[in-house]
C-alpha cells in the first residue's frame, strides 16, 4: 500500500504528471512544426470541462473543481 492524498495514490500522481508533461512537450513540438494547427479557445474550454467531469467521476470524494 502506497501513500495516498485523499483517495488519490501518490504513484498515480507521479504517473499523471509524467504523462501530462510528455503530452505537453509533444504538443509544443507539433505546434512549433505546424503553426497552422490551432485549437479555438471555445474548444479548449469544452475539453477542460470534459476532463473535469471525468476526474470528478473517477475521484468522487475529492471535491475536484476547475479553477479559472
Number of C-alpha atoms within 10 A of each C-alpha: 4 7 10 12 9 10 12 14 13 14 12 12 13 11 10 12 12 12 12 12 11 12 12 12 12 12 12 12 12 12 13 11 10 10 9 8 10 8 8 8 9 9 10 11 11 11 12 13 14 12 13 15 16 12 15 15 12 12 14 12 11 14 8 13 11 9 4 3
